[in-house]
Amino acid sequence: MNTGSSNNRNRIRYMKIRRKMAGRVLVLLLLPLFIMVPFYGSGTLQAADMDLVSGGVPMDLILVIDESGSMKKNDPGNMRVEAARLFIELNQILTEGNRVSIVGFGEKTNIYIEPTEIAMNKQDIMEAVSSIKSNQSLTDMKSALMEVKSMLDERVRKNHAVVIFLTDGDLGIDDIPVPDEIREGSGDQKDKPEPPSREIEKTGDKDENDEDGQPDENITPDPENRLNEYLEEYKSELFELCYEYQKDNIQIFPIAFTAEANTDILEEIAKITLSRLWVSQNASDIRDIYLDIFKFITSTFISVYPQEGGGQIIGSIPVGDYVGKLVTIAIANESVKEPGIKLLPPSESTEHEITDIIDSSYTIKIVNGPDKGIWKYSIDGDMILAFELARISLLDPLKAVYFMDSKVPVMIHFPHLRVSKEPWSIRTLRYSVI
């Protein structure tokens, strides 16, 4: 067995750029390969009935975006819309069969487009994203998730669904719809609705103010207490709804946008639906969070390099035969309003299949089946590099909890790795868990 030559042929090399790179992973494996990866860190890693990532299986991605009026202040440049557009572009380029739905919410929920496959309907989806506004008065999370759940229940083809839920809502009493009778605290108890789903306990015990044991209709409950009761019942119903999502293996990935967002509520939603919470301090963070979620659910290799000092980002990418698709993206920032990319192949004499996508805030170059060798680039704007490289799935046991220092079984699949007919074996595995 000539393991040395196969090792040289198949070693994954990483790009050489003028910046330090963190979290590198070098893998040389059989295709596919089952391994046990030690898991280090604080907390637990939980596997539900779905893979940790998509593993190449089509998904339904539901982008639920806050349309409340506070977004005018917190996101005046509609960065959340631009981030969603880039998220959709990457899904079209680097996945197959994924469907996207766009939902806006405030005091009412607007389903701008139901789950729709991206490949043939990208324009319709992009128009739906552009419909997101910042003009609603409330942040009714429960009603939004109820309508999204109803929409998902009605699907004929039930792909694994992921809900990405972005909000800056505090979920206080002023963020939810409250009946006038409860808000005003009127004394007419006969017609006053109870808090949502609240069951009235009827007992035979006598009240100290009523000798026959019946409530005294002349007593008016404290309006503030009644509002607090109503809010707690609302939150309880919200969490119950999230358990319905969990039962159907639908994950909700909340994005807590700005310090105004109620991270405790959103973290509980993530915990119930076996996902995780992302926190965005300002609008400029939203793009990177959407990219992080895309990496998390698809296991795509993506690196982001912010432009520093206003100069071009210049470097080179060593490309091996394991790369099926090379994607370079330039994104507008405060210094660069018209992003651009120059990409030079290893040999200019060879024709390459390069696709350009130009949007108002980003430019994308896609190289299908890039030639092996050194590709040089210069970028105006922030830079994103993506490779169609490997897919990773968490294996059995299902619904297991892996504690710190335990071993996690995963499968790593290289869809484009071309190996010789000569026998070869595992030589090198280096990894990091983030």
C-alpha positions in Angstrom: 0.0 0.0 0.0 1.5 3.3 -1.1 0.1 5.4 1.7 2.7 8.1 1.4 1.8 9.0 -2.2 -1.9 8.9 -1.5 -1.3 11.1 1.5 0.4 13.7 -0.7 -2.2 13.5 -3.4 -5.2 14.0 -1.0 -4.0 16.3 1.7 -6.3 19.3 2.1 -4.5 22.5 1.8 -5.8 25.8 3.1 -5.7 29.2 1.5 -2.7 31.5 2.0 -3.9 35.0 2.7 -2.4 38.1 4.4 -4.3 37.4 7.6 -4.2 35.0 10.4 -6.9 32.2 10.2 -8.5 30.7 13.3 -10.2 27.3 13.6 -8.5 25.5 10.8 -9.5 22.0 10.1 -7.3 19.5 8.1 -8.9 16.3 7.2 -7.7 13.3 5.1 -10.3 10.6 5.2 -12.1 7.8 3.3 -15.4 8.6 1.6 -17.7 8.3 3.5 -16.1 7.8 6.9 -17.5 7.0 10.4 -15.3 8.4 13.2 -15.6 9.2 16.9 -14.6 12.8 17.5 -13.8 13.9 21.1 -16.0 16.8 22.1 -14.4 19.4 24.4 -16.0 22.4 25.9 -18.5 23.6 28.6 -22.0 22.4 28.5 -23.5 19.6 26.3 -24.1 18.7 22.7 -27.5 17.3 22.1 -28.6 15.2 19.1 -32.3 15.1 18.2 -34.1 13.0 15.6 -32.5 15.1 12.9 -28.9 15.4 11.8 -26.7 18.0 13.5 -26.5 19.5 10.0 -28.4 18.9 6.8 -26.1 16.3 5.3 -27.1 17.4 1.8 -30.9 16.6 2.4 -33.2 19.4 1.3 -34.5 21.7 4.0 -37.3 24.2 4.4 -35.8 27.5 5.8 -38.3 29.9 7.3 -36.9 33.4 7.8 -39.1 35.2 10.3 -38.1 38.8 10.6 -39.3 41.5 13.0 -41.2 44.4 11.3 -41.9 46.4 14.5 -41.3 50.2 14.4 -38.2 49.9 16.6 -36.4 48.5 13.6 -36.4 52.0 12.1 -34.0 53.0 14.9 -32.1 49.7 15.3 -31.7 48.8 11.6 -32.2 52.0 9.6 -30.2 50.6 6.7 -32.2 47.4 6.4 -29.1 45.3 7.0 -31.4 42.4 8.0 -32.9 42.4 4.6 -29.5 42.5 2.9 -28.3 39.6 5.1 -31.3 37.6 4.2 -30.7 38.1 0.5 -27.1 36.9 0.8 -28.3 33.9 2.8 -30.6 33.0 0.0 -27.9 33.4 -2.6 -25.6 31.0 -0.7 -28.4 28.5 -0.4 -28.9 28.6 -4.2 -25.2 28.3 -4.9 -24.1 25.7 -2.3 -27.2 23.5 -1.6 -29.7 21.6 -3.7 -33.4 21.5 -3.2 -33.7 23.8 -0.2 -36.9 25.8 0.0 -37.3 29.3 1.6 -40.2 31.1 3.2 -40.2 34.8 4.2 -42.4 36.0 7.1 -42.6 39.4 8.7 -44.4 40.0 12.0 -45.4 42.7 14.5 -49.0 43.1 15.6 -49.9 40.9 12.6 -48.0 38.2 10.7 -47.3 38.6 7.0 -46.4 35.4 5.1 -44.8 37.0 2.1 -44.0 33.7 0.5 -44.6 30.1 1.6 -41.8 27.4 1.3 -40.6 27.8 -2.2 -37.7 26.1 -3.9 -34.9 28.6 -4.6 -33.6 27.3 -7.9 -36.5 28.2 -10.1 -38.0 31.0 -8.0 -35.2 33.1 -6.7 -36.6 36.4 -8.0 -40.0 35.8 -6.3 -38.2 35.0 -3.0 -36.0 38.1 -3.3 -39.0 40.2 -3.9 -40.6 38.7 -0.8 -37.5 39.6 1.3 -37.7 43.2 0.0 -41.3 43.4 1.3 -40.0 43.4 4.9 -40.9 46.7 6.6 -40.4 48.5 9.9 -43.9 49.8 10.5 -45.7 47.5 12.9 -46.6 48.5 16.5 -46.2 45.2 18.5 -43.9 42.2 18.6 -46.4 39.4 18.8 -44.0 36.4 18.8 -46.6 33.8 19.8 -49.0 34.7 16.9 -46.2 34.7 14.4 -45.0 31.2 15.5 -48.5 30.0 15.5 -49.1 31.0 11.9 -45.7 29.7 10.8 -46.5 26.3 12.5 -49.9 26.2 10.7 -48.1 26.9 7.4 -45.6 24.1 8.0 -48.3 21.6 9.1 -50.1 22.2 5.7 -47.0 21.2 3.6 -47.4 18.3 1.3 -43.7 17.6 1.2 -42.4 17.9 4.8 -38.7 18.6 4.5 -36.8 19.1 7.7 -37.6 22.7 8.7 -35.5 25.3 10.4 -37.0 28.6 11.6 -34.6 31.6 11.8 -36.3 34.0 14.1 -34.9 37.6 14.3 -36.4 40.1 16.7 -35.4 43.0 19.0 -38.6 42.4 21.1 -38.4 42.7 24.9 -41.8 40.8 25.1 -43.1 43.1 27.8 -46.8 43.9 28.2 -46.5 46.7 25.6 -45.2 44.2 23.0 -48.2 41.9 22.9 -51.9 42.4 22.1 -53.9 42.9 25.3 -57.7 43.1 25.4 -59.0 46.6 26.3 -60.9 45.3 29.3 -57.7 43.8 30.8 -55.5 46.8 30.1 -58.1 49.3 31.5 -58.9 47.1 34.5 -62.7 47.8 34.4 -64.8 46.6 37.3 -67.3 44.7 35.1 -66.1 41.1 35.7 -68.9 39.4 33.8 -67.8 40.4 30.4 -64.1 40.6 31.1 -62.1 37.9 29.2 -59.6 35.8 31.1 -55.9 35.6 30.2 -55.3 33.3 27.3 -56.1 29.6 28.0 -56.6 30.4 31.6 -58.9 28.0 33.4 -61.0 29.4 36.2 -60.9 27.3 39.3 -64.2 27.2 40.9 -64.2 26.3 44.6 -66.8 26.2 47.3 -64.6 28.1 49.7 -66.1 31.3 51.0 -64.4 34.5 50.3 -63.9 36.7 53.4 -65.8 39.5 51.6 -68.7 37.4 50.5 -70.7 35.3 53.0 -72.3 33.0 50.4 -69.0 31.9 48.9 -69.5 33.8 45.6 -67.0 36.4 44.3 -68.0 39.9 45.1 -68.6 41.6 41.7 -67.9 45.0 43.3 -64.3 44.2 43.9 -62.0 45.3 41.1 -58.7 43.4 40.8 -55.5 45.4 40.6 -55.0 46.3 36.9 -51.2 45.9 37.2 -51.5 42.4 38.6 -54.0 41.4 36.0 -51.6 42.6 33.2 -48.8 40.7 34.8 -51.0 37.6 34.9 -51.9 38.0 31.3 -48.2 38.4 30.3 -47.1 35.3 32.2 -49.9 33.3 30.6 -48.8 34.6 27.2 -45.2 33.4 27.8 -46.4 30.0 29.0 -48.5 29.5 25.8 -45.5 30.6 23.8 -43.3 27.9 25.3 -46.1 25.3 25.0 -46.1 26.2 21.3 -42.4 25.7 21.0 -42.8 22.2 22.5 -45.2 21.5 19.5 -42.3 22.5 17.2 -39.9 20.2 19.1 -42.4 17.3 18.8 -42.3 17.8 15.0 -38.5 18.1 14.9 -38.7 21.7 13.8 -35.8 23.8 15.1 -36.1 27.5 15.9 -32.9 29.5 15.8 -33.5 32.8 17.5 -31.4 35.9 16.8 -31.6 38.4 19.7 -31.1 41.7 17.9 -29.6 44.5 20.1 -29.6 44.7 23.9 -33.4 45.4 23.8 -34.2 41.8 22.9 -35.3 39.5 25.7 -32.5 36.9 25.5 -33.9 34.9 28.4 -37.1 34.2 26.4 -35.3 33.6 23.1 -32.7 31.3 24.8 -35.6 29.2 26.3 -37.1 28.9 22.8 -33.8 27.7 21.4 -33.4 25.2 24.3 -36.9 23.8 23.9 -36.4 23.3 20.1 -32.9 21.8 20.5 -31.2 24.6 18.7 -29.1 27.6 19.9 -29.3 31.3 20.3 -27.4 33.9 18.4 -26.9 37.5 19.7 -26.5 40.5 17.4 -25.4 43.7 19.1 -26.0 45.9 16.1 -27.2 45.7 12.5 -23.8 45.1 11.1 -23.6 41.8 13.0 -26.6 40.3 11.3 -24.8 39.3 8.1 -22.2 37.3 9.9 -24.8 35.6 12.1 -26.8 34.5 9.0 -23.6 33.1 7.6 -22.8 31.4 10.9 -26.3 29.8 10.8 -25.8 28.7 7.2 -22.5 27.1 8.2 -24.1 25.4 11.2 -27.0 23.8 9.3 -25.2 22.9 6.1 -21.6 22.3 7.2 -20.3 24.5 4.4 -16.7 25.8 4.6 -17.1 29.6 4.9 -14.6 32.2 6.0 -15.3 36.0 6.4 -12.5 38.6 6.2 -13.5 42.2 7.0 -11.7 44.9 5.0 -9.2 46.8 7.1 -7.9 50.3 6.4 -9.8 50.8 3.2 -7.2 48.8 1.1 -7.9 45.8 -1.1 -7.8 42.3 0.3 -5.2 40.5 -1.8 -4.2 36.9 -1.5 -4.2 33.4 -3.1 -6.1 30.2 -2.7 -4.4 26.8 -3.2 -7.2 24.7 -4.7 -7.0 20.9 -4.7 -9.1 18.3 -6.6 -11.4 18.0 -3.5 -13.1 21.3 -4.2 -16.2 21.0 -6.3 -17.1 24.7 -6.3 -15.2 27.9 -5.3 -17.2 30.9 -4.3 -15.8 34.4 -3.7 -17.9 37.3 -2.5 -17.2 41.0 -2.1 -19.6 42.9 0.2 -20.1 46.6 0.5 -19.1 48.3 3.8 -18.7 51.8 5.1 -15.7 52.5 3.0 -16.7 50.6 -0.2 -20.1 51.2 -1.7 -19.4 49.3 -5.0 -17.8 46.0 -4.1 -15.7 44.2 -6.7 -13.7 41.0 -7.3 -10.7 40.1 -9.5 -10.0 36.4 -9.6 -7.1 34.9 -11.6 -6.9 31.2 -12.3 -3.7 29.1 -12.2 -3.5 29.2 -16.0 -5.1 31.9 -18.1 -4.9 29.7 -21.1 -7.6 27.4 -19.7 -11.3 28.3 -20.0 -13.2 28.2 -16.8 -16.9 28.2 -16.0 -17.3 31.4 -13.9 -20.7 32.8 -13.0 -21.1 36.4 -11.8 -23.9 37.6 -9.6 -24.1 41.4 -9.0 -26.4 42.9 -6.4 -26.5 46.4 -5.0 -24.5 45.4 -1.8 -22.5 42.4 -3.0 -20.8 40.8 -5.9 -20.3 37.0 -6.2 -18.0 34.9 -8.5 -18.7 31.2 -8.7 -16.2 28.7 -10.2 -17.6 25.3 -10.9 -14.9 22.5 -10.9 -12.0 24.9 -10.4 -8.6 23.9 -11.8 -6.1 22.6 -9.3 -3.5 25.2 -8.5 -3.1 28.7 -7.1 -5.9 31.1 -7.6 -5.1 34.7 -7.0 -7.7 37.3 -5.9 -8.1 41.0 -5.1 -11.3 42.2 -3.3 -12.8 45.6 -2.9 -15.0 45.4 0.2 -15.4 42.7 2.9 -14.5 39.3 1.6 -16.3 35.9 2.0 -14.8 32.6 0.7 -16.8 29.5 0.5 -15.9 25.9 -0.7 -18.3 23.1 -1.6 -16.1 20.7 0.3 -17.6 18.3 2.9 -20.8 17.4 4.7 -20.8 16.3 8.3 -23.6 14.4 10.1 -24.1 13.4 13.7 -24.7 9.6 14.0 -26.6 7.4 16.4 -27.5 7.2 19.2 -30.4 9.6 18.5 -31.5 11.9 21.3 -28.2 11.4 23.1 -26.5 14.0 25.2 -22.7 14.2 25.0 -21.1 15.6 28.0 -17.7 17.4 28.2 -14.8 15.2 27.2 -17.1 12.5 25.7 -16.7 11.1 22.1 -19.1 12.2 19.4 -19.8 9.9 16.4 -19.9 11.8 13.1 -19.9 11.0 9.4 -17.8 13.2 7.1 -18.7 13.0 3.4 -16.5 14.5 0.6 -18.8 14.7 -2.4 -16.1 15.9 -4.8 -13.0 14.1 -3.6 -11.4 12.2 -6.5 -9.3 9.3 -5.4 -7.0 7.0 -7.4 -7.8 3.3 -7.7 -4.8 2.4 -5.6 -5.6 1.4 -2.0 -5.2 4.1 0.5 -6.1 4.7 4.2 -6.6 7.3 6.8 -3.3 9.2 7.5 -4.2 12.5 9.0 -7.1 14.0 11.0 -6.9 17.3 12.7 -10.0 19.0 14.0 -11.4 21.7 16.2 -14.8 22.0 17.8 -16.1 25.6 18.1 
